[in-house]
Amino acid sequence: MKNDRTPTMIDRRSLLKAGSAMAVLGAMGGTVALAEDAAAPAQGGTITHALASFPTNLASFLSTGTPQNTVCPKIFEGLIAYDFDIKPMPALAESWEMSPDGLTYTFKLRSGVKWHDGQDFSSADVAFSIATLKEVHPRGRNTFSTVTAVETPDATTAIFKLSAPKPFLLAALAGSETPMIPKHLYEGTDLKENPHNNNPVGTGPFKFNSWEVGNYIILDKNPDYWDKPKPYVDRVIFRTFTDIGSRVVGLESGEVDLASSEVVPIADLARLAAMEHLAVNDNGFAYVPTIANLHFNLMRKEFADKRVRQAVAYMIDREFVAKALWYGRAIPNYGPFSPLSKQWYATDLPTYPNDQAKAEALLDEAGFPKDGSGKRFSVTLDFYPDEPAYRTEVEYVKQQLGKVGIEVTIRSQDVSAYVKRIFTDHDFDFTADGYSTQFDPAVGVQRYYYSPLYNKGIPFVNPLGYNNPEVDKLLEDASIEVDEKKRYDLYYKFQHIIADELPVLPLVGPVKFAVYNKRVQDAIVTSNGVFGTLANAHIVG
């Protein structure tokens, strides 16, 4: 039966009203400071932030990888910031207006903002950034697909002109998602080879100092930051801990001040949270909800038939995965959206309850009978190496599929090799991975199922070989539908098709978190969690 819940989506009118109301605040100094008391936070000190892997570059306009999105928003800012409820707050834009037809957005930019090299930030940088993101950013291609021009009548006014509405556009302008980059350093260059990709210049609260590839990145306080007296700390050091145990030891010893759920093994979370000097924050991640899945390569004969994929689903107990493998910090998931995105999530999707007999029958029907030894076929299972829980997931999947005669070999590699294998070479059978469903399905979900994006070699975009014209049309229509109920209905139908065809087998929706040393306060004050700026962070005691 159709789910007829009224969707409670991010309302465009609310976004615009907030933009006007927050303009006054913007003129007074920008984002809301969430200090624990009325006194100004103390200046000085260093924050050490743990990473699970080292970023391939510091150009977040080229990649949506977790390491880049953790480091780069401290350097590069967006036009808008978002509170814990994803309500907009001024950042580089003080205010904004939208025309009644949704085809013109006018942004009033903050004056007096400087790039880290001393050049003025202006509307020309906004126009250049949007054009660049539309060309090379994995999600920007879709987000700005109907933006035909960014007009710049003066240095502090940027006018976006659209050929068709983008109902989520005002929610897409955070620094982690839509970073502003300096036109004077990138125009006329090879974007992927520009030396500033590894020596970045932004407008953010912290300036690039140095890095040692594979080890650390040092950012220093930007003394000319527009939102004075921020930032409060003098330095942020990002350290890479490829060994899981060393990350935990770093938090225990006080060597590490901040680490996200992608870094901390869930098995150690309760013990770390019980330590006097540590605390856990699981607020502030609404902007970037994620789901953990099995992603199938539909070009492989073993997984080309949906009956095989459904058989795999019948062998995976998602309640067990959530409770045992994710230690209760995940919600069983049955669709392509995060179950935490309640405004979109269809609650009547098929659940494929554990049923070995059903799985065996489907495999027989698909033409994969058991041989004399009881084996049907052999496949290799990869996993994204930066998420500790994926390591336990693949062992469980191997065990479960072995019961029905599917022989699984687990393969591990570092992040760079993994990304190349899955998204460029498509040299895999299936993989335990995940994706961020983001603040809107058109941004976070569409990229995995939209067939025109296949075989482009773009990291974290459709590695499946999935091609369904009906799905493509539903996604295209939903991405420009301004009527909220109609938009929900389009995504409702999309979810049911995906839950039947299972190009991706959803497992759980993790509840994201960060572990931090209590000496560091206000490190997370926006809905994009550790992908925020750290401008408000300060040290106490």
N, C-alpha and C positions, 0 to 999 in steps of 0.2 A: 504494500500500500504506500502511496506517495507520502513523503514527509511534508506536511503543510505548515511547518513552523514559519512564522514571520521572521525573516532575516534581520539581524541587528548589526548591520555593517557599519563601516566608517562612513558617516554621513558627510557628503561634500559640503553641505551648507554649514554643518558644525565646524568643519575644517576652515572654511572661509571666515566664519564669525570669530573663530579663535584667532585667525590671522589678524583681523582688525583689532580685536581686544588686546592681543599680545603686542601690538605695535607700540603701545605706550610703554610696556615693560621693556621692549627692545631698545627704545630710546634711552631708557634708564640704565642699560647695561647688559641686556640680553637674557640668558637663560636663568632659571630660578636656582639660587644657591640653596642647597639643602643641608646646611651646616646644623650641627646638633644644638647649638645655642645661638644667641643673637650676636655674640662677639665674632669678629672676622677671624677666619681660620688662620693658624700660624703659617708663616712662610718658611720654606726650606725643606731639605731632606730629599731622599731618593726612594723611589718605589721600584721593586724588582718584580717583573711580571713573567711568569713561566709560559713557554711555548712548547708544544709537543714536536713541532718540526719547524725548520727554518724556511721563511718565505723565499720563493724563487726570485722575487724582485720586490721593490717597494712602490709598485705602480698599480694601485688598486683599481684603476680604470681598465686594466687589462685582465684582471683575474678576480674571482670571487672566493678564492681559497681562504680558509680560516686563518692561517698565519698573516696573510696580507690584511684581512679585515680586522684583525686584532691590533696590528701596529699602525696601519695607515690613517685611521680616523683621528689619531693624535696629531697628525701632520696636515692632512687634507680635511677641509670642512665641506658641509653641504649648505644649501640655502635655508633648510629648515631642520630643527631638532624636534624630538617627539617625547612626550612625558610617558609615564608608565601605562597610560591608557591610550597611547598612540595619538594623543591630541597634539597639534603642532605648536611649536614655540619658535620665536625668531632665532635665526643663526646669522648667516651672511645676508639673508633677506630680513628686513625689519617688518615688512607687511606684504600682503598680496591680495589681489582681487581676481575674480573670474567673471567672464561675461555670461549672461543668461543662457546662451546656447552651448556653453562649455568649450568653445573653440578658441578663446583668448584668455591667457593668464598674464597678469601684469605684476611683476615683482619690484618692489622698491628696495634697493640694496643699501646696506650699511655704508656710510661714507667713512673715509679715513682708514680703511683696512689695507694692510700692507702684506705683500708676499714676503717670505722670509729673506729674500735678497734685496728688499727695500723698495721694489716696484709697487705701484698702486694696483690694488684689485679693482676691477671694473666690470661693467656689463659685457664688454668685449670678451672677457674671460669666461663669463657664463655662456655666451653664445658658442664660443669655441669648445667649451667642455661638453655641452649637450651634443654638438655635432660629433665630437670624438667618441663619447659614450654610445651614441647611436650606431657608430661604425664598428667599434671594437669590444665594447663591454658585453659579457655573456647575457646579461639581463637587459641592458640598456637598449639593445636592438629592438626588443618588444616594447619596453616602457615608452620609448620616444619614437615609435614607428610612425605615429601620425603627426609628429611635430615637424611641420614643413619649414619653419624659420624661427629664429630668435632675433627679434628686432631690438636695436640698441639706440633709442633716440637721444639718450645722454648717458653719462658714465654710471649713474646709479639707478637706471631703469632698464629692465630686461622684460621683453614682451614675447611670450611663447604663442605662436600661431599654429593651430592644429587643423588638420583636414577632417578629422573625426574625433569625437570625445574620447578621453581616457579617464574613466571614472576614478582611477586610483592615483592619478598623477601627483596630487598634492601629498600623498602618503609615501612618495618614492624619493624624496629629496634629502634624506639624511646623508651625512658625510660618508658613512659606510657603504651606502648604496649608490649615491650619485655625487662623487667627489668633484669639487671644482679644481681644475688644474690650470697652470699658468700658460696663457697663450704665447707670451713672449719667449718661452723656453721650448715650446713644442711645435709651434706652427712651422710648416714647411719641412719637418723632419720625419724620419722613419720612426713612427710612434713606438714600435716594439724594440727598437735599437737605441733609442734616445738615452744618453748617459745619465740623464736625471731620473731614469727609472730606478737607479741604484744610488742616487744622490738627490733625494726628493726635495722640492721647494713647495711649501704650501702656505696657508694662512693660519694654520691651527695653533693651539697653545704650546706645542713642542716642535723644536727644530731638529732636523737630522744632524747628528754629530759624527758618528762613525759606526762601522760594523765589522765584525769578523765572521765571514761566511761560515754558517754551520754552528756558530757559537753564541754570539750576542749582537744586539743592536742597541746603541745608546742614543737617546733623544734628550735634548736640553731645553730648559725653559725658554720660551719666546718672550724676551723682555718688552717687545713692542706689540704684544697681543691686544686686540681691540677691546676685550672684555676684562679690563683691569679691575681688581688686583689679581685676577687669575692669569695664569695657573699658579697654584700655591707651592707645588713642589719644584725643586730645582732640576731634577733629572728623573727620567724613566729608563730603566734597563730591561730589555727583553732578553731572557736567556733561554736557550733551547735545551730541553732535557729529553733526549730520545729514549732514554731508559726510564721506564715507568716508575721503578722503585726510587730513582733519584729525585723525581718530582715530589714524591711523598716526603722523602727525607728533607728536601729543601723547605717544605712547608712546616714540618715538625721543628726544624732547627731555627727557623726565622730567616733563613737565607732567601726564601721566596715570600713575597707579600701578597700576591694575587695569582690565582690560577682558575681557569674555567673548567666546566664539566668535560670539555674535550681533552683536557689534560689530566684530570684527577680520576684515578680508578674508583668506580662506585663502590667497590668492595672495601675501600679504605675510608669512605666518606664519614661513616658514623664515628669511627675512632678519631678522625681528624676534628670533627665538629665538637667532640667532647674535650678537646684540649683547651686549656684556659686562654691561650693567646690567639686562638683561631675561631672563626665564625663562618657560617654558610649563608649566602644570599641567593634565594631563588625567585626574587622579584626582579623585574627589569629585563625580561627576555621576550616580551610579547611581540616585539617587532620581527623577531627571527625564530619562530617555532620550527622544529625539525621533526622529521620522521626517519626511522631506521627501517630498511627494507632489504629484500633480495631483488637484485636487478638482473634480469635475464637477457642474454644476447639472442635475439629472435632470429638471427642469421644462422645460428647453430641448429642442426636438424633435431637435436634432442629437445630443444625448447621452442621450436617453431610452432608446434601444435599446442593450443591452449589447454588441451586435456592433460598434457604433461605438467604444465604449470599449475593447473588446478590440483593435480595429484600431489605435487609438492606442498601446496597449501593445506591439504588434508592431513599431512604428516607433521605440520608445525603447530604446536600448542602456544598460541600467542599469550594466553594468560600466564603460562609457565615462563615464557621469555620475559615478560614484564616483571613478574614477581621474583624469579630466581636469578636470571641473567642480568637484569637491570636493578636488582635489589629493591624492587617496589617503586623505583623512581622513574617509571614509565607507565603509559596507558596502552593497553592492547589496541591495535589500530587495524582497520579493515578497509581503508580507502586511501586515495592519493592525497588527501588533505590531513593536516595535523588534527587529532581529536581535541587539541587545545584551541583550535580555531572554530569555536562553537557556532559562529555566525555563518559558517559555510558547510560544516560537516553533516553529511547525511547519516542519520542514525539507523537506517533500515537496510544497510548493505549486507550481502551474504557474508557469513562468518567462517565457513569451511571448518566446522568442528572436527576434532581429531577422529579420523575414520580410516584405519589402515585398509580395510576391505574395499572401501570406495576408491582409495588411491590405487590399489592393485588393479582394480577393474578398469580404471581410466587409463592406466599405463598399458594394459593389454589391448584396449580399444584403439589406442594411439599407435599400435604396431611395435611395441617394445616388450615382447614376452621374455620371460626368464630363460636363460640357457641352462645347460646341465648343472652348472655350479650355482645356479640361483641368481646370476647377475643379469641385469637388463642392459646397462650401458655405463660407461665411465665418463665423468666430467671433472673439471677443475674449478674449485671455488676460491676466488680471490676475496680480499677484504681491505677496506680502507684502513691504513695502519694507525691513524692518529686518534681513533676512538677505541679506548680499551675494551668496551663492551662487545665490539665486533669480534674480537679475538675469541671470546667465549661463545658467541653466537654461531660461528662457523663450526666449532667442535660439535655443538648440539645439532646443527643441520646435517653434518656428516653422519652422525650416529642415527638420526631419524631416517634419513634417506637410505641408509644401508639396510634398514629393515624391509624395504620393498625392492631391493636389488639394484639400487643406484649407487655405484661406487664413486665416492667423492675424494679427490685429492686436494688438500688445502695448500695454497701458495701465498707466501708473504713477500713483500718488497717495500722499499721506502716510498714516500709520497710521490716523488717525481716520477719514478718508474711506474707506479700505479696509475697516475693520471695519464701518462702517455699510453700505457697499455689499454686502458679502458676507453678513454675519450678520443684518442688520436688513431691508434692502431686497431681498436675494436678486437683485440686479441684476447678474448676471454669467453668463458662459457656462462658463468653467472658470478655475482659478487655480492657480498654483504657490505652495504654502503648506506648512505642516507642523503637527504637533501633538505634544505631549508624551504619550507612552504612560504616563508616570508609574510609580509603584512598584507599581501593580496595574491590570490591564485594566479592572476595574469602575469605576475612577476616571478613567483617562486615555483609554481606547479607546471605551468604551460610549457616551460622550456624542456621538460622531460618527456613530453608526449606529443609535441607538435612536430609532425614529420618533416617540414622544410628545414628544421634545424639538425636533422640527422646527417652524420658524415661530414660535419664542418670542422671537426677537430677542436671544438671549443670546450674547455674544461667545465665539467658539471652541467653539461647540456646534452640531452637525448643520446645516450650511447647504445640504446636498445635496438634500433632498427624498427621501431614501432611505426606503423603507417596505417591510419584509419581515417579516411576522408570525412566521415561523420564527426569524429572527434576533433579533427582540425577545424571544421566549420563551427562546432560548438564553442571551441576555445576562441576562435576569431570573433564570433558574435559576442561572447561574454566579455571580452576585453574592451569592447567599446559600448556596451549596453549601459545606459545611465539609469534606467528604471531598476531599482534595487530588487524588487520581487522577480522580475523577468530575468535579471542576471543570476539570481540564486537558482532559478529553475533550470537555466542552461547548465550551471555547474552541477546541479543535482543529477541531471541526465548523464553528464560526463562521468560522474563518480560511479554510477551504476554500470556503465559500459566498461570502465577500467576494472571494476571489481569482478566482472565476469571474465574479461579477457586476460587480466593479470600479467601485463608486460612487466609490471613491478609487483612483487608480493609484499605488501606492507606488513610490518611486524609490530612495531610499537611507536608511540609518540613520547620521546624522552622528556622528562621535566628538567630543564636546564638549570644550572646553578653556577655559582662561583664560590671558591673558598678564599678567604682573605685573612690577613693578620689584622687584629683589632686596632693596631696602631694606625692603620690606614682607614680613613673615614671618607664617605661620599665618593667612592670610586665608581659606583654605578648609580646614576641619577636619571637615566633615560631608558626607554623601552628596548634599546638595542644592546643592553648589557655591556659586556667587555668590548663590544665594538664601538663604544662611546669614546669621548675625547680625553677623559681624565682631567679636564680643566678644573673641576670642582674638588678633586681629590686632595686631601691634606693629611698631615701626620700629627697625631696627638701623643702626649706623654713623652 
